[in-house]
Amino acid sequence: MTYIVRRRWAHAAAAAVAATLVLAACGSSDSGSGSGSAKAADGAAAAKAALAKGGTITVWAWEPTLKQVVADFQAAYPKVHVNLVNAGTGNDQYTALQNAVQAGKGVPDVAQVEYYALSQFALGKSLTDLGDYGAKSLSKTYSPGPWNAVNINGGVYGLPMDSGPMALFYNKKVFDKYKLPVPTTWEQYLDDARKLHKADPKAYITSDTGDAGLTTSLIWQAGGKPYTVDGTKVTVDFAQDAGTAAYTKVWQQLVSEHLLAPVPGWSDQWYKGLGDGTIATLATGAWMPANFASGVKAAAGDWRAAPLPQWQTGAHAGAENGGSSLAVMKAGKNHDLAYAFLQYADQGPGVQARIKGGAFPATTADLNSPAFLDTAFPYFGGQQANRIFSDAAKNVLPGWSYLPYQVYANSIFNDTVGKAYVSGTSLTDGLRAWQDKSVAYGKQQGFGVG
């Protein structure tokens, strides 16, 4: 498997990106410079015709398996040329993208946009509604989490490229050594954390120094809905949210009892901990295996995948962590050809190319295929881990929403909730501070926030 770019939730430029995106929502025009045929009744036919006619499109994306997709696409359609540009990862690209939109030049035809950031670009009127190409009919072809993420205010503003249904990755060697049960509930996970750290003070159940993505994903899995979004009407409420209360009850004990390794994710120390067993588990998206194989080679055969622990005994609730869409930029020059590329990459042969490269699909046909389910992972001791991931995708709880300025909200997480990891501030107080700052920012940007 090739290396899959890791999911990152916080970037330095987030505040600037959020401000320009949200302000754009108030001043952007609905008109774009793209082909008028995007609004024709038979948009699918227009996309097909664009392939026969040929042309050039520019795609901004950092995900490495798209290189093979582009090569295959150009081989299948020799009249088409795709200019694949890595304009940066996550918010680095979003900053460049918004600068191009504001300048009115240099905007790509297609852009990779993570699910949590998609609504900002949609509200900023920077994206083409793919409903004009019949995209709404694709609802059953994608797993619920990613499909919900690309549907915003009645429009479809991207096609899911991958998904991140959550699972628990655990070091079997460590669990066997200390006779720890693989936890099926978060309370049991807490108990394992205590036993492990008592047996070996250098070992921790996991690492966490404050991560907005992990926090919101676990609240999501607990049934929480701290964000409600209806157009420009937004509610932020961690204080009254039952899912948030379930999360803080367990996670506060992990923090207060110093049961979490104080190691930032994706750091050299983090990789070392995953390799030597001092970090024993990782709750994250199903895109993680390729990162294990490439970044934690010394522990090959030690790790396994398991269903995510539950907040209630006997439940089967899941959540997403990570994943991206491909979107057609409204200011792009060739909407029809751009959508044809999206279909190839996210619905057609491109999906298989990306799976072979280590990506985790959002397409239900692939998630349910015997070939996919029966894939043995040498890194996980031959385990058919996709069976666990596929079930996780089916069990993602519906109804989750991100803020239409989530990029900004995540950028201030460490200044609010993050204090609970390094001071006497509680997670509850940190989340309240996060809520207050998110509400204040939304009001400043013209949202109706409660």
TORPA-627112 format. One line per field, with one value per residue (C-alpha): y, x, z. Coordinates in Angstrom, 2 decimals, decimal comma. Last residue first. Layout:
py <- (Y | ...)
px <- (X | ...)
pz <- (Z | ...)
This chain:
py <- (30,86 | 32,16 | 34,05 | 34,36 | 37,77 | 37,14 | 38,80 | 36,64 | 33,50 | 34,64 | 35,23 | 31,83 | 30,05 | 31,92 | 30,98 | 27,34 | 26,93 | 28,47 | 26,02 | 23,17 | 24,22 | 24,45 | 20,92 | 19,66 | 20,96 | 23,66 | 22,69 | 23,10 | 21,34 | 18,99 | 21,11 | 24,08 | 22,33 | 22,98 | 26,72 | 27,89 | 24,39 | 24,49 | 27,94 | 26,66 | 24,07 | 26,79 | 28,67 | 25,65 | 24,85 | 28,04 | 26,59 | 24,58 | 20,83 | 18,77 | 15,25 | 13,90 | 10,26 | 7,91 | 5,96 | 2,28 | 1,34 | 2,77 | 0,85 | -2,39 | -1,73 | -0,91 | -4,16 | -6,26 | -4,24 | -5,61 | -9,07 | -9,86 | -11,28 | -10,35 | -6,72 | -5,60 | -8,47 | -7,09 | -9,73 | -8,52 | -10,57 | -7,57 | -5,83 | -8,85 | -9,83 | -6,42 | -4,60 | -1,53 | -1,46 | -1,28 | 1,15 | 3,77 | 5,79 | 4,02 | 3,70 | 4,61 | 2,23 | 2,53 | -0,42 | 1,38 | 4,44 | 2,56 | 0,87 | 4,22 | 5,65 | 3,09 | 4,89 | 6,66 | 8,98 | 9,40 | 8,80 | 10,72 | 13,58 | 13,71 | 13,98 | 16,78 | 18,73 | 18,12 | 19,67 | 22,53 | 23,77 | 27,20 | 27,09 | 29,97 | 27,69 | 25,21 | 21,58 | 19,60 | 16,45 | 15,24 | 14,40 | 12,10 | 12,48 | 10,96 | 9,56 | 8,22 | 4,89 | 3,44 | -0,28 | -0,39 | -3,42 | -1,50 | 2,25 | 4,65 | 2,07 | 1,04 | 1,35 | -2,01 | -3,73 | -3,46 | -5,28 | -4,35 | -6,47 | -7,97 | -5,00 | -3,07 | -2,05 | -0,65 | 2,14 | 4,89 | 3,14 | 0,23 | 2,19 | 5,07 | 2,68 | 1,26 | 4,69 | 5,37 | 3,55 | 6,61 | 6,99 | 5,53 | 4,63 | 2,12 | 1,00 | 4,01 | 2,76 | -0,24 | 0,39 | 1,26 | 3,34 | 5,24 | 5,88 | 7,21 | 9,57 | 10,70 | 11,54 | 13,67 | 12,64 | 13,16 | 15,24 | 13,24 | 13,78 | 10,07 | 9,81 | 8,18 | 11,29 | 10,60 | 13,94 | 13,45 | 9,90 | 10,85 | 13,84 | 11,54 | 9,34 | 11,88 | 14,36 | 12,05 | 11,19 | 14,88 | 15,81 | 13,22 | 14,67 | 18,22 | 20,97 | 22,63 | 21,77 | 24,04 | 25,86 | 26,84 | 28,22 | 30,03 | 30,86 | 27,91 | 25,73 | 24,40 | 22,59 | 21,98 | 20,28 | 17,16 | 14,31 | 10,69 | 9,34 | 8,69 | 12,40 | 13,32 | 10,92 | 12,55 | 16,07 | 15,30 | 13,40 | 16,21 | 18,97 | 17,27 | 18,05 | 16,55 | 12,98 | 9,79 | 6,31 | 3,55 | 4,70 | 2,91 | 4,37 | 3,68 | -0,03 | -2,20 | 0,84 | 2,47 | -0,65 | -1,27 | 2,33 | 2,51 | -0,85 | 0,48 | 3,57 | 1,37 | -0,67 | 2,54 | 3,35 | 0,12 | -2,95 | -2,91 | -5,57 | -7,33 | -6,71 | -9,66 | -7,44 | -9,17 | -9,97 | -6,32 | -5,23 | -7,75 | -6,99 | -3,31 | -1,74 | 0,07 | 1,09 | 1,90 | 5,04 | 5,44 | 7,68 | 8,12 | 8,56 | 10,70 | 11,76 | 13,77 | 17,50 | 20,34 | 18,53 | 21,04 | 21,08 | 23,26 | 21,16 | 17,58 | 16,73 | 15,73 | 13,61 | 11,51 | 11,05 | 9,76 | 7,71 | 5,41 | 6,23 | 4,62 | 5,12 | 8,93 | 8,93 | 10,27 | 13,69 | 13,91 | 14,43 | 16,82 | 19,95 | 18,49 | 19,08 | 22,52 | 24,32 | 25,64 | 29,11 | 30,34 | 31,19 | 28,99 | 26,09 | 26,93 | 27,03 | 23,91 | 21,88 | 22,45 | 19,50 | 17,23 | 17,89 | 19,73 | 18,46 | 20,98 | 20,79 | 23,42 | 25,37 | 29,12 | 31,08 | 34,27 | 36,17 | 37,58 | 36,60 | 33,07 | 32,76 | 33,89 | 31,42 | 28,57 | 29,55 | 29,67 | 26,40 | 24,74 | 25,57 | 24,74 | 21,09 | 20,15 | 22,42 | 23,53 | 20,05 | 20,50 | 17,92 | 19,37 | 16,96 | 16,65 | 15,24 | 14,18 | 10,83 | 9,78 | 6,35 | 7,06 | 10,49 | 8,92 | 6,23 | 8,79 | 11,03 | 8,14 | 7,13 | 10,61 | 10,68 | 8,11 | 10,88 | 13,02 | 16,63 | 18,01 | 20,95 | 19,76 | 21,77 | 20,86 | 20,66 | 19,78 | 16,88 | 16,78 | 13,17 | 13,75 | 16,93 | 14,99 | 12,71 | 15,72 | 17,28 | 14,01 | 13,97 | 17,56 | 16,71 | 19,43 | 22,10 | 24,02 | 22,82 | 23,64 | 27,26 | 26,43 | 28,07 | 31,74 | 31,81 | 33,59 | 33,21 | 36,33 | 36,43 | 39,17 | 37,71 | 34,21 | 35,71 | 37,01 | 33,43 | 32,24 | 35,20 | 34,89 | 31,12 | 31,16 | 33,78 | 31,86 | 28,56 | 29,71 | 27,94 | 24,54 | 22,23 | 19,10 | 16,95 | 13,59 | 11,84 | 11,66 | 8,06 | 6,25 | 3,54 | 0,00)
px <- (-27,91 | -26,21 | -27,82 | -24,74 | -23,35 | -19,62 | -19,40 | -22,30 | -20,45 | -17,31 | -19,18 | -20,86 | -17,56 | -15,90 | -18,70 | -18,77 | -15,03 | -15,24 | -18,03 | -15,91 | -13,03 | -15,29 | -16,58 | -13,06 | -12,01 | -9,39 | -6,70 | -3,97 | -2,21 | -4,81 | -7,82 | -6,23 | -6,86 | -10,58 | -10,06 | -6,85 | -6,30 | -9,71 | -9,23 | -8,28 | -11,05 | -13,67 | -12,11 | -12,20 | -15,67 | -17,12 | -20,33 | -20,41 | -20,38 | -23,55 | -24,36 | -27,83 | -27,11 | -25,06 | -22,38 | -23,30 | -22,94 | -19,42 | -18,43 | -19,62 | -17,33 | -14,41 | -14,75 | -15,00 | -12,16 | -9,90 | -9,62 | -6,73 | -3,56 | -1,40 | -2,49 | 0,39 | -0,35 | -3,87 | -6,08 | -8,70 | -11,87 | -14,19 | -12,83 | -12,98 | -16,36 | -17,84 | -19,87 | -17,67 | -17,03 | -20,68 | -21,34 | -18,94 | -17,12 | -13,82 | -10,74 | -7,56 | -4,58 | -3,30 | -5,38 | -8,42 | -7,45 | -7,30 | -10,58 | -12,31 | -10,83 | -12,67 | -15,99 | -17,84 | -15,37 | -12,57 | -14,52 | -17,60 | -15,48 | -13,61 | -16,91 | -17,88 | -14,77 | -15,45 | -18,89 | -17,79 | -15,03 | -13,68 | -13,71 | -15,31 | -18,00 | -15,40 | -16,37 | -15,86 | -13,94 | -14,76 | -12,59 | -12,32 | -11,64 | -13,15 | -16,63 | -18,90 | -20,27 | -22,96 | -23,39 | -24,85 | -24,65 | -23,35 | -23,72 | -20,87 | -19,45 | -15,87 | -14,95 | -14,94 | -11,55 | -8,38 | -5,14 | -1,52 | 1,53 | 2,06 | 4,08 | 5,37 | 8,72 | 7,00 | 5,22 | 5,17 | 4,46 | 2,31 | 0,69 | -0,11 | -1,64 | -3,83 | -5,21 | -7,88 | -10,43 | -10,68 | -9,42 | -9,28 | -5,63 | -4,44 | -1,36 | 0,95 | 4,02 | 4,05 | 7,40 | 6,06 | 3,05 | 5,21 | 7,89 | 5,29 | 4,06 | 7,58 | 8,21 | 5,05 | 1,87 | -0,25 | 1,21 | 2,50 | 1,30 | 0,44 | -3,03 | -3,66 | -2,82 | -5,63 | -7,27 | -7,06 | -8,41 | -11,01 | -12,08 | -12,42 | -15,00 | -17,53 | -16,56 | -17,79 | -21,11 | -21,76 | -20,98 | -23,48 | -26,13 | -25,74 | -26,78 | -23,35 | -22,01 | -24,51 | -23,75 | -26,79 | -26,62 | -28,98 | -27,18 | -28,74 | -30,16 | -27,27 | -27,34 | -24,08 | -23,81 | -25,48 | -24,29 | -25,21 | -22,12 | -20,54 | -20,85 | -19,23 | -16,42 | -16,05 | -16,14 | -13,33 | -11,19 | -11,43 | -10,76 | -7,63 | -6,19 | -2,94 | -4,08 | -2,05 | -3,46 | -3,75 | -0,47 | 2,79 | 5,74 | 4,10 | 3,94 | 1,56 | -0,23 | -0,44 | -1,95 | -4,46 | -5,70 | -6,06 | -7,81 | -10,41 | -10,92 | -11,42 | -13,94 | -15,86 | -15,51 | -17,28 | -16,23 | -12,67 | -10,22 | -9,58 | -6,21 | -4,00 | -0,93 | 1,19 | -1,81 | -2,89 | 0,68 | 1,10 | -2,38 | -1,53 | -4,91 | -6,62 | -10,15 | -12,40 | -13,93 | -15,60 | -13,26 | -14,48 | -13,22 | -13,79 | -17,35 | -18,82 | -19,12 | -21,58 | -24,91 | -27,66 | -30,58 | -28,91 | -25,74 | -25,44 | -21,72 | -21,46 | -24,62 | -23,15 | -19,90 | -21,65 | -24,37 | -22,24 | -22,39 | -24,25 | -27,67 | -27,48 | -26,35 | -29,65 | -28,85 | -25,89 | -28,14 | -25,75 | -27,63 | -27,62 | -23,89 | -24,31 | -21,15 | -18,90 | -17,66 | -20,98 | -19,38 | -22,05 | -20,69 | -17,08 | -17,83 | -20,00 | -17,10 | -14,67 | -15,65 | -15,95 | -12,45 | -12,19 | -10,26 | -10,66 | -11,80 | -11,79 | -8,97 | -9,22 | -6,24 | -8,17 | -10,99 | -8,76 | -11,27 | -11,57 | -7,79 | -7,26 | -9,93 | -8,10 | -4,70 | -6,09 | -7,97 | -4,79 | -2,82 | -5,97 | -5,84 | -2,54 | -0,85 | -1,39 | -0,67 | -1,59 | -2,93 | -3,25 | -5,60 | -5,50 | -8,43 | -8,35 | -6,80 | -9,82 | -9,06 | -5,33 | -6,06 | -8,28 | -5,73 | -2,96 | -5,30 | -6,39 | -2,76 | -1,89 | -5,11 | -3,57 | -1,45 | -4,19 | -2,95 | -5,57 | -6,07 | -7,37 | -6,93 | -8,94 | -7,95 | -9,99 | -11,72 | -14,74 | -15,57 | -15,18 | -17,25 | -20,05 | -20,28 | -20,47 | -23,20 | -25,14 | -25,01 | -26,21 | -29,40 | -31,70 | -29,11 | -27,66 | -24,08 | -24,61 | -23,83 | -20,13 | -18,13 | -17,55 | -19,79 | -22,97 | -24,38 | -22,59 | -20,51 | -20,91 | -22,44 | -21,06 | -17,67 | -17,51 | -17,73 | -14,92 | -12,66 | -13,02 | -12,66 | -9,48 | -7,88 | -8,77 | -7,52 | -4,05 | -2,21 | -3,68 | -5,77 | -7,66 | -5,19 | -6,04 | -2,91 | -1,84 | -2,10 | 1,20 | 1,15 | 0,00)
pz <- (19,24 | 16,12 | 13,26 | 11,10 | 10,14 | 10,49 | 13,90 | 15,08 | 14,04 | 15,85 | 19,09 | 18,90 | 18,24 | 21,11 | 23,51 | 22,40 | 22,74 | 26,21 | 27,07 | 25,70 | 27,93 | 30,95 | 30,33 | 29,60 | 33,00 | 33,44 | 35,93 | 33,34 | 30,44 | 28,96 | 29,94 | 28,16 | 24,84 | 25,17 | 24,71 | 23,03 | 21,58 | 19,92 | 18,35 | 14,88 | 14,98 | 15,17 | 12,26 | 9,95 | 11,28 | 9,78 | 8,35 | 11,58 | 11,22 | 11,28 | 12,46 | 11,70 | 11,06 | 13,26 | 11,39 | 11,65 | 7,99 | 7,82 | 10,95 | 9,38 | 6,41 | 8,71 | 10,66 | 7,51 | 6,04 | 8,78 | 7,28 | 9,65 | 8,09 | 11,07 | 11,03 | 8,80 | 6,44 | 5,88 | 4,27 | 1,81 | 2,19 | 2,59 | -0,50 | -2,76 | -1,33 | -2,28 | 0,36 | 0,89 | -2,85 | -3,80 | -0,94 | -2,29 | 0,39 | -0,20 | 2,05 | 0,21 | 0,15 | -3,42 | -4,54 | -3,14 | -5,16 | -8,44 | -7,63 | -7,09 | -10,27 | -12,33 | -11,80 | -9,02 | -7,26 | -9,81 | -13,01 | -11,90 | -10,59 | -13,91 | -15,80 | -13,41 | -14,39 | -18,07 | -17,71 | -15,44 | -17,74 | -16,84 | -13,06 | -11,16 | -9,74 | -8,51 | -8,97 | -5,77 | -4,90 | -1,42 | 1,53 | 4,54 | 8,22 | 11,33 | 10,86 | 13,56 | 14,73 | 16,96 | 17,53 | 21,04 | 23,33 | 26,34 | 25,88 | 25,03 | 22,65 | 21,91 | 18,20 | 16,46 | 16,39 | 14,29 | 15,04 | 15,72 | 16,51 | 13,05 | 11,80 | 14,81 | 13,29 | 10,19 | 12,04 | 9,38 | 6,08 | 7,19 | 10,00 | 7,65 | 5,14 | 7,91 | 9,01 | 6,34 | 8,51 | 10,72 | 14,28 | 17,76 | 18,39 | 20,94 | 22,90 | 22,95 | 24,84 | 22,51 | 20,80 | 17,36 | 18,30 | 20,77 | 18,15 | 15,71 | 18,41 | 19,29 | 15,63 | 15,66 | 13,87 | 16,99 | 19,78 | 22,76 | 26,31 | 26,61 | 28,12 | 31,51 | 33,53 | 36,02 | 35,24 | 31,46 | 31,33 | 33,92 | 31,83 | 28,82 | 30,47 | 31,76 | 29,02 | 26,25 | 27,88 | 28,61 | 25,00 | 23,79 | 26,09 | 24,76 | 27,17 | 27,61 | 24,16 | 22,44 | 19,19 | 17,14 | 13,61 | 11,29 | 8,03 | 6,22 | 8,95 | 11,03 | 14,33 | 16,18 | 19,56 | 18,19 | 20,38 | 19,82 | 21,59 | 18,18 | 17,35 | 20,68 | 19,76 | 16,34 | 17,81 | 20,23 | 17,73 | 15,20 | 17,71 | 19,05 | 22,47 | 23,74 | 23,21 | 23,20 | 23,78 | 26,41 | 27,91 | 28,71 | 30,63 | 33,99 | 33,09 | 35,10 | 36,56 | 33,13 | 31,63 | 34,41 | 34,41 | 30,63 | 30,54 | 33,01 | 30,87 | 27,80 | 29,80 | 30,46 | 26,76 | 25,88 | 23,87 | 25,17 | 23,95 | 27,24 | 28,89 | 29,81 | 30,30 | 27,67 | 25,48 | 25,32 | 24,54 | 21,72 | 20,45 | 19,94 | 19,29 | 16,42 | 17,38 | 14,46 | 13,00 | 9,64 | 7,64 | 4,10 | 0,57 | -2,52 | -1,78 | -4,64 | -4,06 | -3,54 | -3,66 | -2,91 | -0,49 | 2,11 | 2,07 | 0,88 | 0,66 | 4,34 | 4,32 | 1,52 | 3,43 | 6,56 | 4,87 | 2,67 | -1,01 | -3,94 | -2,39 | -2,67 | -6,30 | -7,68 | -6,21 | -8,59 | -11,61 | -13,32 | -12,22 | -8,72 | -8,80 | -7,23 | -8,32 | -5,57 | -4,54 | -3,23 | 0,14 | 1,70 | -0,37 | 0,46 | 4,17 | 3,91 | 2,54 | 5,42 | 7,65 | 4,64 | 3,35 | 0,06 | -2,97 | -5,75 | -9,36 | -12,13 | -10,55 | -9,79 | -11,16 | -11,55 | -9,88 | -7,16 | -4,49 | -5,84 | -6,19 | -2,58 | -1,49 | -3,17 | -1,82 | 1,72 | 1,21 | -0,07 | 3,05 | 5,01 | 4,01 | 2,39 | -0,12 | -3,72 | -5,06 | -8,71 | -11,16 | -14,70 | -16,39 | -20,19 | -22,14 | -25,78 | -24,83 | -22,74 | -21,27 | -21,01 | -19,52 | -16,89 | -16,04 | -15,47 | -13,46 | -11,26 | -10,71 | -9,47 | -7,47 | -5,13 | -3,55 | -1,94 | -2,20 | -4,55 | -6,91 | -10,27 | -13,46 | -16,54 | -20,18 | -23,22 | -24,89 | -27,17 | -26,36 | -22,64 | -22,83 | -24,50 | -21,48 | -19,15 | -21,28 | -21,27 | -17,47 | -17,38 | -19,22 | -17,98 | -18,66 | -15,72 | -16,27 | -19,97 | -19,14 | -19,05 | -16,31 | -15,63 | -12,61 | -11,58 | -8,12 | -7,01 | -3,90 | -1,29 | 1,84 | 1,50 | 0,69 | 4,25 | 5,43 | 3,20 | 3,88 | 7,63 | 7,71 | 5,66 | 7,89 | 11,04 | 9,68 | 8,59 | 11,40 | 10,76 | 12,89 | 11,86 | 9,96 | 8,37 | 7,19 | 3,58 | 2,46 | 1,95 | -0,64 | 0,00)
